[in-house]
Amino acid sequence: MKFACVDGPEFNGHDIDWKEFLARRKAYMSEEAMFFRRSDAAFAHKEGKCAWHE
C-alpha cells in the first residue's frame, strides 16, 4: 500500500485496489454529511458574519 503524503501524488491508476478505496471512502461518510449539513448558507452566515472566518 502506498500513500500520497509519503510516496508522492503520482501513481499507476491500474494499481488501485478499488474495494479498499471504496471501503475507506465510506468510512467518513457520516462525518462528511454532518459537515455539509452544518455548512449550509444559514449556518455559515448567521448574524451577518461568516462562521468560517471568525
C-alpha positions in Angstrom: 0.0 0.0 0.0 1.2 3.5 -0.8 0.2 6.9 0.5 0.3 10.1 -1.5 1.6 12.0 1.6 4.6 9.8 1.8 5.1 8.2 -1.6 4.1 11.2 -3.7 0.9 12.0 -5.7 1.9 10.2 -8.9 0.9 6.5 -9.2 -0.3 4.0 -11.7 -4.1 4.1 -11.7 -4.2 0.4 -12.6 -2.7 -0.4 -9.2 -5.7 0.9 -7.3 -7.4 -1.6 -5.0 -11.0 -0.4 -5.7 -12.6 -2.4 -3.0 -10.3 -0.9 -0.4 -10.7 2.6 -1.9 -14.5 2.4 -1.7 -14.4 1.0 1.9 -12.1 3.8 3.0 -14.3 6.4 1.2 -17.3 5.2 3.2 -15.5 5.3 6.5 -16.1 9.1 6.9 -19.4 9.5 5.1 -21.4 10.3 8.2 -18.8 13.0 9.3 -18.8 14.5 5.8 -22.6 14.6 5.7 -22.7 16.3 9.1 -20.2 18.9 7.9 -22.2 19.6 4.8 -25.4 20.0 6.7 -23.8 22.4 9.1 -22.0 24.4 6.4 -25.1 25.5 4.5 -25.6 29.2 4.0 -27.9 29.7 7.0 -25.2 28.3 9.3 -22.2 29.8 7.7 -23.6 33.3 7.5 -25.5 33.6 10.7 -26.0 37.1 12.1 -24.3 38.6 9.1 -21.0 37.0 9.9 -19.2 34.2 8.1 -18.8 31.4 10.7 -15.7 30.1 8.8 -13.8 33.4 9.0 -14.3 34.4 12.7 
